[in-house]
Amino acid sequence: MLAKILFIPIALFTLLGQTAIARPYCDRDRTHRCHHWEEKFLHVTDIHVDTTYLEGSDPKQLCHRVSDLASNNTTGVYGALGTDCDSPISLVESSFGFMRKHLQNIDFIIYTGTSNLWKSLSCTHYRIEIPATDIVIDFTIVQAIQPVIGQMEQILIVALTNNVRYSQDRDVVVLRTSTDVLSDHKMIVDYFHKNFDMKHIKFIPTLGNNDVYLHDQIAFGPQSLLTNLTKLWAPFNLDLGETFANSGYFTQDILPGKLQVISMNTVYFYSKNLLVSDCDEAGSAGDVQLQWIWANLQKARHSRYNVYLMQAKLYSTLPVTKHI
């Protein structure tokens, strides 16, 4: 498969315009007539919208607060490049405005996350407040050991069913809820709808490690996050089905019989995900997904169509389990 690639950096998140030019499997079989097809697509990734971004604030306070020392308050209108701050609304709107004006001649959009605030990959400290009570839970996870998994599941069940306010070690002052996470998802969905003709342009998203309620943490099986995302993504007419409802991954035909996208849930492969077992354990979330991917690739080979594998992060850049 050949591709023409145009890199268009937009401040804190990236757009890639690509043209897919594929040669069908029948190129190897001289008994069949072969036809080329061409589709143009846009790859959008890592928006990380921050509705609490404050212009003229201190980047060392994640652009959320003003420092007592005026010289530290250096954040601009469109963000603070080279800092740990996320994307302000002004940057997101400007970037979508650019896409609306210059990148409309496309057939589909690949969105590899992440819509929500970026959280430190070394995040190990959690603070949870139970609403309508004085209960505050502070805990630190030293490493992903099995006994911790059961404790985390119990805490997360309480957290996600009661919409608790929580923070992580990236910013212990700004507390967020599961409602905030879903609100960010809806905001980005609305931006795509307002700036692209979604009746004629297909949109394929994937689940990133910051798109979940708690950073890097997602269990195996049906859960409120996946139920809510199914509702939010309903206007895109995706083939989410049972696999997404249970596990957060799915396949989507772009050109039936010619091109399909497999949208993976790589959070199941993270060693920091304490809610699932390692991929070498039969029946684990990662193992089940790898078997599912293999079955789909075998089907594609048998039926002679092309497949794009999409994911939020490359394995080589993440602390993934060692058995992939």
Buried (B, 14 or more C-beta within 10 A) or exposed (E): EEEEEEEBEBBBBBBBBBBBBBBBBEEEEEEEEEEEEEBBBBBBBBBBBBEBBBBEBBBBBBBBBBBEEEEBBBBBEBBBEEBBBBBBEBBBBBBBEBBEEEBEEBBBBBBBBBBBBBBEBEBBBBBBBBEEEEEEBEEEBEEBEEEBBEEBBEBBEBBBEBBBBBBBBBBEEBBBBBEBBBBBBBBBBEBBEEBBEBEEBBBBBBBBBBBBBBBBBBBBEEBEBBEBBBEBBEEBEBEBEEBBBBBBBBBBEBBEEBBBBBBBBBBBBBBBBBBBBBBEEEEBBBBBBBEBBEEBEEEBEEEBBBBBEBBBBEEEEBBBBEEE
